[in-house]
């Protein structure tokens, strides 16, 4: 039977591919948004900046502070990559999401890629892809096994057997969504083993699974991997999170506590309105946490770096963590 040996949860923000000197440019995009999600509701940018004024984010936007936090993120990614390389995993299951990249007109709740080839490269941004076209190996045998086993547990799944055009690319090429590209590029160094990408819609109502449903999916996924007739060692990796596009350190620290103690009930008890916008990607962690509990692995928090880009506290909470025995 296949053996799960390693787990990881890693952010995939575009800020991680930029020097701290440029982070304020991303803040202009936040100012232009009609609304931002924070603490279970939407806010206009002026409303949010006024509401969070006592937190004095201006002090965290200095060039020195941005450079220091950027350096911490770079060091954390290097540590995550080292932990993955030392895990001995032969294959990986990567749980991410699509952000209207390949699904601009439909919104499947959960899709599993069962194809043999995974494409990355230009014109994707360098943080997510190398400067030349590459083709990575999919894992159709495991993907088909997962589709059948998880379906038997009552999940209605989409079988993604060929990559649609990626509408984020100026040439609509069939580049893998950025959540997966980040892992291939930054964690696996553009030389990944065979992988099965799983796409869970955390962003777009009404087909978002609840945290409770995400946990149930994690249980089914873990059982299915362990039932696969193979001697392969498997890494289970979630790509996304923590809080964004408004950074909420208090919320992130609460979630990190739940993750560190393996408290699935506490994660499920969080108001589902808290898991919206980019922060919804925390639901992807459920599969990792379930799998790691099954094998008795403990979490290592490499670093938590709140990265700010406006006086309203917009930005991203970058949590870098992995699980090993």
Secondary structure by P-SEA (a helix, b strand, c coil): ccccccccccccccccccccccaaaaaaaaaaccccccccccccaaaaaaaaccccccccccaaaaaaaaaaaaaaaaaaaaaaaaccccbbbbbbcccccccccccccbbbbcccbbbbcccccccccccbbbbbbbbaaaaaaaaaaaaaaccccccccccccccccccccccccaaaaaaacccccccccbbbbbbbccccccccccaaaaaaaaaaaaaaaaaccccbbbbbbbbcccccccccaaaaaaaaaaaaaccaaaaaacccccccccccccccaaaaaaaaaaabbbbbccccccccccccccccccccccccc
